[in-house]
């Protein structure tokens, strides 16, 4: 596995971890608007999806060239 693939794999893991952290800490409290809550939810979801896309790209490259 090349350094580029390894870094893409790690980057995907970091994106998934950060997205999970954001979604795991979402709470509706005083001072939190519905728009802010929805924005944080969308950001966390997008980070998880991008991390998954990075992992899919690495796995498809490895299966084709492995």
Rosetta blueprint (number, residue, H / E / L):
1 X L
2 X L
3 X H
4 X H
5 X H
6 X H
7 X H
8 X H
9 X H
10 X H
11 X H
12 X H
13 X H
14 X H
15 X H
16 X H
17 X H
18 X H
19 X H
20 X H
21 X H
22 X H
23 X H
24 X H
25 X L
26 X L
27 X L
28 X L
29 X L
30 X L
31 X L
32 X L
33 X L
34 X H
35 X H
36 X H
37 X H
38 X H
39 X H
40 X H
41 X H
42 X H
43 X H
44 X H
45 X H
46 X H
47 X H
48 X H
49 X H
50 X H
51 X H
52 X H
53 X H
54 X H
55 X H
56 X H
57 X H
58 X H
59 X H
60 X H
61 X H
62 X H
63 X H
64 X H
65 X H
66 X L
